[in-house]
Amino acid sequence: MLRICSFFGIVISMYWNEGAHQVPHFHARYGDAEASVAFDGTLIEGALPARSARFVLEWTLLHQAELERNWELARARQPLDQIDPLT
């Protein structure tokens, strides 16, 4: 899993190759909580505390184009770009 961003204690990562989910997504981790999130902000699997989930949704909606680019890079096994944090 490659870390592409972190903010407010939340770590955003993508895997190079993951067969469990075919929909483009990333992983958000806050403490012991983790969730897989689609680029439209839909929760695929897992859970986050409510406040962290709101931050992740806001960040996702701001960075959809960069997430899509990183997804293509990850599928091509290329280095991923860092994405600006939520401030």
C-alpha atoms as a printed R data frame, in Angstrom:
   type eleno elety resid chain resno       x      y       z
1  ATOM     1    CA   MET     A     1   0.000  0.000   0.000
2  ATOM     2    CA   LEU     A     2   1.385  3.369  -0.989
3  ATOM     3    CA   ARG     A     3   0.643  6.444   1.077
4  ATOM     4    CA   ILE     A     4  -0.521  9.330  -1.117
5  ATOM     5    CA   CYS     A     5  -1.731 11.804   1.517
6  ATOM     6    CA   SER     A     6  -2.301 12.376   5.214
7  ATOM     7    CA   PHE     A     7  -4.237 15.014   7.125
8  ATOM     8    CA   PHE     A     8  -5.795 15.326  10.591
9  ATOM     9    CA   GLY     A     9  -4.425 11.882  11.537
10 ATOM    10    CA   ILE     A    10  -6.019 10.245   8.481
11 ATOM    11    CA   VAL     A    11  -3.757  8.308   6.114
12 ATOM    12    CA   ILE     A    12  -4.847  7.852   2.499
13 ATOM    13    CA   SER     A    13  -3.273  4.988   0.537
14 ATOM    14    CA   MET     A    14  -3.658  2.956  -2.647
15 ATOM    15    CA   TYR     A    15  -2.536 -0.576  -3.413
16 ATOM    16    CA   TRP     A    16  -0.595 -1.407  -6.559
17 ATOM    17    CA   ASN     A    17  -2.684 -4.459  -7.301
18 ATOM    18    CA   GLU     A    18  -5.786 -5.411  -5.387
19 ATOM    19    CA   GLY     A    19  -8.253 -7.985  -6.614
20 ATOM    20    CA   ALA     A    20 -10.826 -7.569  -3.836
21 ATOM    21    CA   HIS     A    21 -12.419 -4.443  -5.327
22 ATOM    22    CA   GLN     A    22 -12.588 -3.729  -9.027
23 ATOM    23    CA   VAL     A    23 -14.138 -0.294  -8.606
24 ATOM    24    CA   PRO     A    24 -11.536  2.517  -8.433
25 ATOM    25    CA   HIS     A    25 -10.965  3.303  -4.772
26 ATOM    26    CA   PHE     A    26  -8.481  4.213  -2.053
27 ATOM    27    CA   HIS     A    27  -8.017  3.243   1.575
28 ATOM    28    CA   ALA     A    28  -8.467  5.694   4.441
29 ATOM    29    CA   ARG     A    29  -7.115  4.821   7.876
30 ATOM    30    CA   TYR     A    30  -7.651  6.666  11.131
31 ATOM    31    CA   GLY     A    31  -6.253  4.940  14.202
32 ATOM    32    CA   ASP     A    32  -7.547  1.357  14.150
33 ATOM    33    CA   ALA     A    33 -10.408  2.190  11.746
34 ATOM    34    CA   GLU     A    34 -10.040  1.639   8.015
35 ATOM    35    CA   ALA     A    35 -12.329  2.002   5.031
36 ATOM    36    CA   SER     A    36 -12.216  1.490   1.277
37 ATOM    37    CA   VAL     A    37 -13.722  4.526  -0.452
38 ATOM    38    CA   ALA     A    38 -14.771  5.017  -4.090
39 ATOM    39    CA   PHE     A    39 -13.774  8.224  -5.861
40 ATOM    40    CA   ASP     A    40 -17.310  9.597  -5.533
41 ATOM    41    CA   GLY     A    41 -17.026  9.263  -1.739
42 ATOM    42    CA   THR     A    42 -19.115  6.086  -1.461
43 ATOM    43    CA   LEU     A    43 -17.977  3.744   1.312
44 ATOM    44    CA   ILE     A    44 -17.175  0.344  -0.220
45 ATOM    45    CA   GLU     A    45 -16.057 -1.496   2.884
46 ATOM    46    CA   GLY     A    46 -15.079 -0.795   6.478
47 ATOM    47    CA   ALA     A    47 -15.877  2.243   8.599
48 ATOM    48    CA   LEU     A    48 -14.378  5.439   9.952
49 ATOM    49    CA   PRO     A    49 -15.436  7.634  12.868
50 ATOM    50    CA   ALA     A    50 -18.069 10.155  11.703
51 ATOM    51    CA   ARG     A    51 -15.799 13.216  11.819
52 ATOM    52    CA   SER     A    52 -12.991 11.464   9.942
53 ATOM    53    CA   ALA     A    53 -15.485 10.168   7.375
54 ATOM    54    CA   ARG     A    54 -16.670 13.745   6.718
55 ATOM    55    CA   PHE     A    55 -13.076 14.913   6.232
56 ATOM    56    CA   VAL     A    56 -12.392 12.019   3.847
57 ATOM    57    CA   LEU     A    57 -15.523 12.795   1.822
58 ATOM    58    CA   GLU     A    58 -14.597 16.474   1.539
59 ATOM    59    CA   TRP     A    59 -11.030 15.598   0.487
60 ATOM    60    CA   THR     A    60 -12.276 13.022  -2.031
61 ATOM    61    CA   LEU     A    61 -14.593 15.462  -3.758
62 ATOM    62    CA   LEU     A    62 -11.783 18.021  -4.035
63 ATOM    63    CA   HIS     A    63  -9.310 15.553  -5.543
64 ATOM    64    CA   GLN     A    64 -11.286 13.220  -7.809
65 ATOM    65    CA   ALA     A    65  -9.138 13.920 -10.899
66 ATOM    66    CA   GLU     A    66  -5.896 13.247  -9.000
67 ATOM    67    CA   LEU     A    67  -7.336 10.054  -7.518
68 ATOM    68    CA   GLU     A    68  -8.321  8.821 -10.971
69 ATOM    69    CA   ARG     A    69  -4.828  9.582 -12.279
70 ATOM    70    CA   ASN     A    70  -3.235  7.715  -9.370
71 ATOM    71    CA   TRP     A    71  -5.562  4.759  -9.978
72 ATOM    72    CA   GLU     A    72  -4.306  4.519 -13.565
73 ATOM    73    CA   LEU     A    73  -0.713  4.845 -12.384
74 ATOM    74    CA   ALA     A    74  -1.238  2.128  -9.772
75 ATOM    75    CA   ARG     A    75  -2.768 -0.245 -12.331
76 ATOM    76    CA   ALA     A    76   0.278  0.377 -14.569
77 ATOM    77    CA   ARG     A    77   2.565 -0.237 -11.559
78 ATOM    78    CA   GLN     A    78   3.978  3.269 -11.826
79 ATOM    79    CA   PRO     A    79   4.941  5.549  -8.939
80 ATOM    80    CA   LEU     A    80   1.944  7.392  -7.501
81 ATOM    81    CA   ASP     A    81   1.666 11.147  -7.124
82 ATOM    82    CA   GLN     A    82   1.239 12.730  -3.721
83 ATOM    83    CA   ILE     A    83  -2.049 14.600  -3.308
84 ATOM    84    CA   ASP     A    84  -2.415 17.770  -1.259
85 ATOM    85    CA   PRO     A    85  -3.950 17.315   2.189
86 ATOM    86    CA   LEU     A    86  -7.155 18.851   3.437
87 ATOM    87    CA   THR     A    87  -6.284 22.019   5.358
